Amino acid sequence: MEVLIGIESVLFSEKKSSTYKFALISALVDYIIENPNEYPQNGFHNIPIVYLAKQWLYYYYPLMIYGEKGIKQGPAQISLHKIIREFVEKQQDKSFSYLTPEAILKIKEKIEADEILDKELTSLLIKIRYQIIDQPLQYIKIASNRNLQEELTSGVKFKEESFALFGLYNNTLLSGELEDYQSIRSKSTAWKGKRGEMSWFELEREETLFIQMGHYTYRELAKSRFFIKDAIIKRWLEYSVENYLQNDSKAIYALFNGLNLHKKEPERETLKMNKLRKIALQIFEPMHCIYCEKEIKSFDLDHFIPWSKYPVDRFWNLFPTCKSCNSKKSDKIVELEKKMQRRLSNYLRVWLSYFKENPEELLILGGKEAELLEMDSLDKSIKLIIEQIKGINNDLI
Ligand SMILES: [Zn+2]
């Protein structure tokens, strides 16, 4: 709970400080979404700054292409747009236009397939990294400070100040060696690693500067990661767009889509859904509708927490339904009364035992093996997600 309050206070304080703060927290949450069960080292999680740079590229690229009309921004954000624009102008590849918002999908694909990245792209990521070090990070405490280390690992307020969520950490320095931003900055701004043609994996491995987060905070954020991500997106839009609900500027969609990129991969998702349908047909036999319990003649795989409110195709949110119940339910949230809860748990057990026996299929479907451990308390998690969705004013998610 302290962690959620901490996030809220970061998002609300100093509103004039541009959108960088939102971008920083959003990227941290993306990391946690990708690695919800990461094992800590000495009680800490180290999130590479260049990883944050990659996420920033995803957020700001579509916005840069659509133009910034309707979006509030400060001078620092304009300089980020300049960096991206220079990259686009340098691209000589005539067979492909980098001047469409979709271009970021191609860039993302390249990065995530771990292909060798060209010089321009690595240099772009490194430039965004500098921007991150210079802008939001100067307000972050230095993790090698001993008092802060205690606070980060225990998750308890150390002094009078507010609860610390994370600190800045350079892994080439000894603990306690440097305790102020200027000195850690001078040790970190020069990119020590190789430049030029290298894969994303190599690039990330050469990072020496990290956001260091205690396991307590990490675990708390991991529990409600999607909820937090959605809350950040909503706050970001509220902050940066005047009357965003009435405003139909393309830039808003660009910002929204850029922020949501990690969630939406339409083509791959269809393949995943087809595969999940095949597995469901095999394991839920004989097949009964999760809502009316009648035997199913014509089968649908329903997102229990509706896709429109929680756009994730994970097996633990997908259940067989008859056509009629599925269309009646539409995108409503179903109440989890006792009977429904019991049915849900039974169906979940079937999914779980399948994926525990076939973990490689879970990986193909974009899941993580660690997800299976977490699933033991899965019905509780689903309940929590539903409460969270209901709890926020979710006109955008
Ligand atoms: Zn039914």
Residues whose N, C-alpha, C, O or C-beta is under 5 A from the ligand:
A	BS01	ZN	C289 Y291 C292 E293 C322 C325
